[in-house]
């Protein structure tokens, strides 16, 4: 009596079995090291033939530092075309930055990260140059926050002693009102500091072993964190609503690590959002990052890899010698168009036939053939490279308040010292006036950053199969039940 029911159940189970096999496997999110590699591949594709990123010592140094932090050899950074190396560019560019303590210090950090000797770098003694910029009162160079911080970081990274006066000078630049630092050469008033200057100052002091101002500096960073978990340049409405940006995320993340903080701890979380979740969410499919309201660019991307690797400036890294970045993001070479052969003109036509008629003229004489003109050569158009142009600014533009305010950009070391009393952002962009160029970049072959449903336009195939299996099960099981009950009535 029960055989039809049992058979129905077995048949329905067999129909449902392929459903599990057909179920899509959710894409595994990339790890932070994979994200860092994808960002580095994006930068490699943006590297110029002179070895630089945007012609900037600071951005190129960040490329070298991030490469070493991810375990790759900075000596292999020759771009997609095998041009001048990044380290060779830094050696040449350091000559023009000999009077700049911030740039010289950052060049030292890149050399040390690459396993080089900053006292003998391409025939240059970067440490001697840095020492020459030290002033009796403890300041380096122009005595700004970034000059002081990068000088101290360079000394720590290269194993040199840090003058106590230099540490005191940097601590004196902290604003007493809210614990922040600004880009300038004096302690800021409340609200005038910024996350980038505060983060680099904390990083330098922590690297030198002085954690005395960590509580006040970290308290300021706490107050600046936004609801999305990220950090803006300033959490102020003076330039419009603040917005988190990858640059600020990166340098604050590095500072938290340097201070021994866990950036994913509850203390640094806004609900389920942290600086890391915000940084991860901002990465493009090709590995690049964009400043709010702009397209992806190398300037915004250059500091991200080291941050994703949780490596602060002056940290000890151990790249693998000779290990080069994957070149999947490099544009494929455009095929050389095959020129169409130009036809050779025919020879000189024969002479004009004689007009004397033959003895027996033809009823319909054929006209004399005209010489065939040479065919017009076919012009083969030049093949266009199949690369997507990307607008890349070499620096973040100075935001100017308009009817639609734009977010304030993050500070980078490539900038010049601000003029006393001027708006900080004018000085921030002084050394790197925004210039734009079309740069070839293709999508990096990094792990997928987002899993998209290929069948999002309709019901996925597994769902349709499940419905069909359910209908089959009801039909077969129901039929078996009817047979069983009828048999029981007999």
N, C-alpha and C positions, 0 to 999 in steps of 0.2 A: 504494500500500500504506500509506503513512504519513498519508494524508489524514484518516482517522478519528482518529488520535492528535493531529494538529495541530488539528483541529476541536475535540477534547475540551479541549485546553489553552486554546484561545481562549475556549470557552464558560465554563470554570472561571474564567478571568481576568475575564471580564465579570461573572460572579456575585460575584466578590470585590471588584470596583471600588467598589460602594457602601459597603463596610466602612470604607474610609478616610474617606469623607464622613460616615459615621455616628459615627465615633469622637468621644467627648466632648473638648472643649477644656478643659484644666485652667484653673481660675480663677487669674488673676494676683494674687499677694498685694498688698495695698495698700502704697503707699509710706509712709514715716514722715510726710511732710507730709499725706498723705491721712488717716492715723491721727490726726494732730494736729487736723485739721479736724473729724473725727468726734467727738473728745473735746470740742472747742469747741462743736459743735452740741448735744452732751449738756448742757453747762453753760448754753448759751443757753436751753434748754428749762427749766432749773432756776432761771434768774434770776427774782428776785421783782419785784413791781411797783415796789418802792422802788429798784430798780436793783442790789440786792446779790445775792451768793451767800450764802445762809444768814445774812444779817445780819452778815457778817464783813468787816471792812476787808481783812484779809490774803487771804482767798479771792477777794474781788472784785478786789483788786490783781493777783493771779495770773491771773485771767481776762483782765484788760486786757493784762498783759505777754505772756501766751501768744497772745492774739489778734494783737497787733502782731508777735510773732515769726513767726507764720504768714502775715504779709502782709496781714492785715485791719485795718480802721480801728476802734480801740476806741471812737471817738465814735459808732459805729453800734450799740453794745450796748444795746439797749432791750428785751431779752427777746422772748418770743413775743407779748406783748400790747401792745407799744409803750409800756411804762411809762417810769418815770424811767430815765435812762441810768446806766450803771455809773460814768462819770466824775463825774456829778452826785452820785451816792451817795458816792463817795470824798471829794469836797469837803466834804460835810456831815459824814461820819463822821470826817474828820481833825480836826475841832474837838474831839471827845471823846477823841481820842488825842494831844492836843497835848503831854502830859507823858510820852508813851511814845516813846522813841527808835526802837525797832524798827518800830512801826507807822507813825510819821512817815516814817522812812526808806523803808519799803516803798511808802508813798503817793507819795513822790518818784519812785521807780523807775517806778511805773505812769504818772505824769504825763509823765515824760521819754519812756517808750516810746511814748506816744500822741502825741508831738510837741508837748507843752505846755511851759509855763514854770512850774516849781515855785515860783518867787518871786512869781508872780502867777497863782494858780490859783483861779478863782472868788472873787477878792477876798482870797485868803489867801497869805501868804508862808511856805511850808512850810520853806524853807531857813533863814529867821530863827527859826522855831520849833525847828529842829534845832540851830542854833547856841546857842540859849538853854539846851539840855540838856547842853552840853559842860562838863565839870568841869576844874579846873586840872590834875589829875593825868593827864588824857588820856582819861578814861572818858566815855561818853555815857549819860545816863539812869541806869538802875540798874546799869550796868557789867557786865551779863550778856553772854554770848557773842553772842546774837542782837541785842541792842541795839547792841553795838559793831560787829558785822559789817554790819548794815543801815545804820547811820549812815555807815560808811566807803563802802559801795556807793553810797549816795545821793549822797555828795559826788563820787565818781568819775563817776557817770552825769551829773550836772549840771555837770561841768566845774570843780568847786571843788577847792581844794587840801586834802589830807588832813594833819592835824597829825601830826607824827612821834610825839608822845606817844600818840596814839590807836592807831597801829600797834603801838607797843611794848606798850601795855596789852593789846591783843588777843593778841599773841604770848605774853604772860605767863600767859594763861589756858590755854595748852597743857600737858597733862600730861606731865611729863618721863619717866614710866615707859614709856608706849606711844605717845606722839605724838598722843593724842586730845584733843578738847575735850568739855566737857559743857555742859549748859544753864545751869549755875550761874555764880557770880561768882568762882570760884577754880579753880585747876588741879586736875583730877581725879586720883585715884589710879588705878593700873592696873585696868582692868575697869569703871571708873565712867564713862568717856567714852561717846559714842555717835556713830553715823555722821552723823546730821543736823547736830549742832553742829560736828563736825569738817569736814564739807563746806562749811557756810556760812562758817566761819572761813577756810578755804583760799581760797574764792571771793573773799572780801573782800580778803585779803592779796594774792592774785594780781592782782586788779583794781587795787590800789594800786601794783603793780609790785614787791612784795616776795615773792620766791620762796624765801627762805632756809629756811623750814620745810616746804617741799613734800616733801622726802624722808621726813621722819618722819611727816608727816600722811598721805601716800599709803601709807606702809608700814602704818599702822593700818587704813586702808580695805582694803588687800589682805588683812589678817588677818581682816577682818569679812565678806568676800565668801563667800557660800554656794555649795554645789555646783550649784545651778540657775542660777548666774550673777548672781543678784540680791543685794540687800543688805537686811538687817534693821535695825531701830533699834539693837539691840545684839546682838552675837553672844555671848550669854551664856545659861546655863541657869538663872539665878536666877529668871526668870519663866516658865520652861517652854522647850521647844525653840524656838530662833529660827526665824523665817519671813521670807522676803523680802516686801516690800510695795511698792506703786507709789510711795508718797511717798518712801521712802528711796531707791528706785531713781532717782527723778527728781533729787533734790538731789545725790546722789553723781555721777550722770551729768553734771550741770551743773558740778560741781567738777572732774571729770576734764577736761572741755573747757577750763575756765578755766586749768588747770595745763598745758595743751598735750598732754594724754594722748589716745590713741586708745582709746575704750572698747571697740572691737572687736578690738583687737590681742591677740596671744597672751598678753601679760602680764596682761591682764584677762579672760582666757577660762578657763572651767572645762570642759574638753573642747570640745564644740561650743556651749556655752552662754555667753552674755555678759549684761551688764545690759540690753542692748537686746533680745536675744531674750526675756528674761524679761518685760520691759516690754510688748513686742508681744503676747506670749501671754496677758497678763492682761486685754486689752481686750475688753469685752463687745460683743455685736452692735449695741448702740445707741451705742457709743462710750465708755461709762462705765467706771470702774474701781472695784474693791472692795478694801477692806482684808481680809486673811485672816480668814475667819469671819464676815464681814459682807456685806450686799448692796451693790450699786453705789451710790455717793453722790458728791455734788459736792465734798466736802472732800477725798476721796482723789484725785479726778480733776483738781482745779484746777491743780496744778503740773505735770501730765504734758505738756500741749501744748508748753510752752517747752523741756522736756527732749527731747522727740521731735524738735524743730527744732534741737537742739544749741546752744541759746541760753542762756547763763548770765546771772545777774542783772548789771545794769549794762552789758551788751553793747549795741552800737549796732544798732538795727533800723530798717527802712525800710518801714513799712506803706503801703499804697496808700490815699490819701485817698478816703473815700466808699465803699470796698469793704466790703460787709457780708457776714457769714457766711450761708451757705444756711440757710433756715428749714425744711428738710425734717423735722427732728426735732421741730418744734413740733406739739403736738396739733391735730388738725383740729377746728374749732369744731363743737360739738354742734348738730344741727339743732333749731330751735325747734319744739316739739311743736304741732301744729295742734289747738286746742281744739275739742271737740265742741260744736256749737251747742246751747244749752239750749232745749228746746221751749217755745214760748209756750203758757201754759194756755188752754184753750178758754174761750169767753165764758160768761157766766152762763146756766145752763140755763133753758129756758122754763118757764113756770108749770106747775103740776100740772094735768093734763087734768081736765076736769069729770067728776064721777061719774055725771051724768045719762045714762042709756042712750039710745041713738038709738031712733027709731021702730021700726026693725027690728033688734033686737040681733043681733050676729054670733054664730054658733054657738060659736066659740072666740075670745073677745076676746083680743087681744094685750095683754100687760101694758105698763104705762107704762114707757117707756125711762128708765133711770137716767142721770144725767149722767155722761159719760165722765171718769174721773179723769185728771189731768195726768200724763203719763209722767214717771218718775223720770229726772232728767238723768244722762247717762253721764259719769263722771269720767274724764278723760284722764290717765293717769299721766305724771309728769314723766320725760322721756327721760334715761337715765343716760349720762353721757359715756363714750365707749369709750376710756378711757385707763387704762393700767396704773399703779396707785399704786406708788411706790418710796419705801422708807424711807430718808431722808437724814439722817445725823447732821451737825450743824454742827461737830463736833469728834470726834476719836477718843476713846473712853472710856479712863479710867485703868484699866489692867489690874490686877486684884486676884488674887493667887494663889488658886486653888481646887484641888479634886481633879483637875479637868481644866484645867491652866494655859492661859491665852490669851496670844498673842504680844504683845509690847510695842509700842505705837503709835509713830508717828514724830512728831517735834516740828514744830510750825508756829509761825510768828511771832506768831499771835494770842494766845499764852498769856502768863500773867503770870510775874513773877520767882518762882523757887522760894524757899521758906522754908529758911533755912540749916539743914542737917542733915536735911532731910526727904527722902523718897524722890523722885527726880527726876520721876517720872511724876505725882505728885500736883500738882506745880507746873506741869507741862506742860499739864494740862487745866484749870488754875484759871480762866483767862480765857475759856474756851469750854466751859462745862459741857455735856455731851452732851444735846442735845434732839432729839427726833425729830418729823418731820411727814410727812404723806402729800403727796407732790408729784407733779403730773402730768408724765409724760414718756413720749414715744413713741419707737419705734426710729428712730435717725438713718438718713437715706438716704445712708449712706457706703458705699464699696465693700465688698463682702463680705469679712469677715475670715477666714472659714474656708470651704473648698470642701467641701460635703457631697455624697455620691453619692446622687442621687435614687432610684437603684434598689438601694440597699444591702440591701433586704429580700430580694433574689433575684439571679439572674444578670442583668447588664445586657444590654440589647437588642443592642449590638454583639457581645457574646460569643455570644449565641444565633445571630445572623446568621452569625458566623464558623463555627460548628459546622455550620450548614446548608450554607454554601458549601463546606466541606470534604467533607461527605457527597456533595454534588452533583459536586464535582471527582472524588472517588474513583469514583463511579458512572459518570460520563461517560468519564473517562480510562481506567478499567478496561475499559469496554465497547469503547472504541476499540482498546485493546491486544489484546483478545481477537479483534476483527475482523482486526486487522493480522496477528496470528500465524496465524490460520486461513487468511488469504489467502496468507501465506508458505508454508504447508504445501501449498497447492494447487500 
